């Protein structure tokens, strides 16, 4: 009963710790998402602002070109165009051309289009167009600049420098925000993994403390109960043998005393075997032969497959035999046919015991390896706890899953060292 209470307390504390760990991940994830959303919103605002800056730059440069043209006495010459280009280069001006009809009369700078007229492109709300990243607009002639009735105009191309700088800055900010959010999530995952390892180590220490306490209790039980119980059982057996008649009431009561004494003796032996903390002695043995011999000691037909088993593997033969006997005995009780497979998988010895019984529900697959947990009407519930303890002493692990075709499949993995 005491161990059951300790197990319940341990499970409740373990249930809260993963929730606390994942709450950190969720918190950091929310912070990162909020950061990304804020940066994205800011970038959208900057993109809108850059469009306004681009339009403003185009309109300002248009007014400057108009002012320069107004200062001329007639249509601009190529020299005039070069002068205007040089004067406004810092404002993004890259190309000027005086166009008459479909022909370019004079030009300065390099254009992104080979055509003389305004190229086809996506029109903005203003009278300029975007062509290959540049803005292109037409400054039409003034009436006072008419020259013999000639109809001419000036084509202007400019790079939206300020708008591009704003977009680059917003993109860089978005990248920094994404890196910061990823860093937050990475830190959260590292913290949770570290906390999970710490909790696992704490649970292992807690289990060892409980086992140590149980071991002390078992030592007292062995000293105070086992010897008197053996005397009681022996005298009850003598009494049952001395009483005449197979079905007399007195003889049946004496035999019942013997049965209960045997049951208590088995309980004490199971408890002592569970809390045994002696060091295991691993020596190279044939794991296939060990499993075959252990399976043959159980009443019932067991199909043993050792084709993929290594020739030798370092094991504590007595303790592993105890594991195999326990697993095979449970499998036979669950439902035949029973299979036992020994193989080498990724440099680990794998022992699988399968049956065709009702299987183990998913919500019970961890609990069945806890002490005193049993689904049988008889038994101590220590068998699978002993199995897990022995496998863990070999630095291995054991799990249960659904057997292909139905039933349960117990899988023990043991590393070489």
Rosetta blueprint (number, residue, H / E / L):
1 X L
2 X H
3 X H
4 X H
5 X H
6 X H
7 X H
8 X H
9 X H
10 X H
11 X H
12 X H
13 X H
14 X H
15 X H
16 X H
17 X H
18 X H
19 X H
20 X H
21 X H
22 X H
23 X H
24 X H
25 X H
26 X H
27 X H
28 X H
29 X H
30 X H
31 X H
32 X H
33 X H
34 X H
35 X H
36 X H
37 X H
38 X H
39 X H
40 X H
41 X H
42 X H
43 X H
44 X H
45 X H
46 X H
47 X H
48 X H
49 X H
50 X H
51 X H
52 X H
53 X H
54 X H
55 X H
56 X H
57 X H
58 X H
59 X H
60 X H
61 X H
62 X H
63 X H
64 X H
65 X H
66 X H
67 X H
68 X H
69 X H
70 X H
71 X L
72 X L
73 X L
74 X L
75 X L
76 X L
77 X L
78 X H
79 X H
80 X H
81 X H
82 X H
83 X H
84 X H
85 X H
86 X H
87 X H
88 X L
89 X H
90 X H
91 X H
92 X L
93 X E
94 X E
95 X E
96 X E
97 X E
98 X E
99 X E
100 X E
101 X L
102 X L
103 X E
104 X E
105 X E
106 X E
107 X E
108 X E
109 X E
110 X L
111 X L
112 X L
113 X L
114 X L
115 X L
116 X L
117 X L
118 X L
119 X L
120 X L
121 X L
122 X E
123 X E
124 X L
125 X L
126 X L
127 X L
128 X L
129 X E
130 X E
131 X E
132 X L
133 X L
134 X E
135 X E
136 X E
137 X E
138 X E
139 X E
140 X E
141 X L
142 X L
143 X H
144 X H
145 X H
146 X L
147 X L
148 X L
149 X L
150 X L
151 X L
152 X E
153 X E
154 X E
155 X E
156 X E
157 X E
158 X E
159 X E
160 X L
161 X H
162 X H
163 X H
164 X H
165 X H
166 X H
167 X H
168 X H
169 X H
170 X H
171 X H
172 X H
173 X H
174 X H
175 X H
176 X H
177 X H
178 X H
179 X H
180 X H
181 X H
182 X H
183 X H
184 X H
185 X H
186 X H
187 X H
188 X H
189 X H
190 X H
191 X H
192 X H
193 X H
194 X H
195 X H
196 X H
197 X H
198 X H
199 X H
200 X H
201 X H
202 X H
203 X H
204 X H
205 X H
206 X H
207 X H
208 X H
209 X H
210 X H
211 X H
212 X H
213 X H
214 X H
215 X H
216 X H
217 X H
218 X H
219 X H
220 X H
221 X H
222 X H
223 X H
224 X H
225 X H
226 X H
227 X H
228 X H
229 X H
230 X H
231 X H
232 X H
233 X H
234 X H
235 X H
236 X H
237 X H
238 X H
239 X H
240 X H
241 X H
242 X H
243 X L
244 X L
245 X L
246 X L
247 X L
248 X L
249 X H
250 X H
251 X H
252 X H
253 X H
254 X H
255 X H
256 X H
257 X H
258 X H
259 X H
260 X H
261 X H
262 X H
263 X H
264 X H
265 X H
266 X H
267 X H
268 X H
269 X H
270 X H
271 X H
272 X H
273 X H
274 X H
275 X H
276 X L
277 X L
278 X L
279 X L
280 X L
281 X L
282 X L
283 X E
284 X E
285 X E
286 X L
287 X H
288 X H
289 X H
290 X H
291 X H
292 X H
293 X H
294 X H
295 X H
296 X H
297 X L
298 X L
299 X L
300 X L
301 X L
302 X E
303 X E
304 X E
305 X E
306 X L
307 X L
308 X L
309 X L
310 X L
311 X L
312 X L
313 X E
314 X E
315 X E
316 X L
317 X H
318 X H
319 X H
320 X H
321 X H
322 X H
323 X H
324 X H
325 X H
326 X H
327 X H
328 X H
329 X H
330 X H
331 X H
332 X H
333 X H
334 X H
335 X L
336 X L
337 X L
338 X E
339 X E
340 X E
341 X E
342 X E
343 X E
344 X E
345 X E
346 X L
347 X L
348 X E
349 X E
350 X E
351 X E
352 X E
353 X E
354 X E
355 X L
356 X L
357 X L
358 X L
359 X L
360 X L
361 X L
362 X H
363 X H
364 X H
365 X L
366 X L
367 X H
368 X H
369 X H
370 X L
371 X L
372 X L
373 X L
374 X L
375 X L
376 X L
377 X L
378 X L
379 X L
380 X L
381 X L
382 X L
383 X H
384 X H
385 X H
386 X H
387 X H
388 X H
389 X H
390 X H
391 X H
392 X H
393 X H
394 X L
395 X L
396 X L
397 X E
398 X E
399 X E
400 X E
401 X E
402 X E
403 X L
404 X L
405 X L
406 X L
407 X L
408 X E
409 X E
410 X E
411 X E
412 X E
413 X E
414 X E
415 X E
416 X L
417 X L
